């Protein structure tokens, strides 16, 4: 007899499988994955840094808003001093101009180390830990997001959309605070779903995000 928890989990897996079979959605996701993989292989320092800026921007902010702001400022992230960048972020109506300008400028000082780390023979967990510990403005979620967006697909991006859907399907109990230990615990459970659906964590994130929002973003 299937328990309630197993039933809800199986329901989620069935929903994912239906989306995988929906050609329009699966093709859009595959294009994203291929685009991110190209960034990883090119290892262009400027492109890697600009993507890092995007992930710093989206922390506690919307993905749509991050995409808009990132697009409006563009290559100026590479050169603007902290006060200039804060002013530009204010002009484009970004929510945290001063703090994120500080984080981005500090990250720019570390971009050589980031590129070197990406080239190391580290596991993706080790690389994520490095980013979360060494780069201002990145926690586990943002570091995971960055890695996915530059072509590393084996770590989970646990934002509130993903946590909500896992809770609704009986896979987790929603934590009051997402500590490191809670993050890693939920990631293990999400990894089980990943294996059952034969998707990488990066691909799975796209499907779950689409289920929750009806959108495929970056």
Secondary structure by P-SEA (a helix, b strand, c coil): cccaaaaaaaaaaaaaaaaaaaaaaaaaaaaaaaaaaaaaaaccaaaaaaaaaaaaaaccccaaaaaaaaaaaccccccccaaaaaaaaaaacccccaaaaaaaaaaaaaaaaaaaaaaccccaaaaaaaaaaccccccaaaaaaaaaaacccccccccaaaaaaaaaaccccccccccaaaaaaaaaaaaaaaaaacccaaaaaaaaaaaccccccc
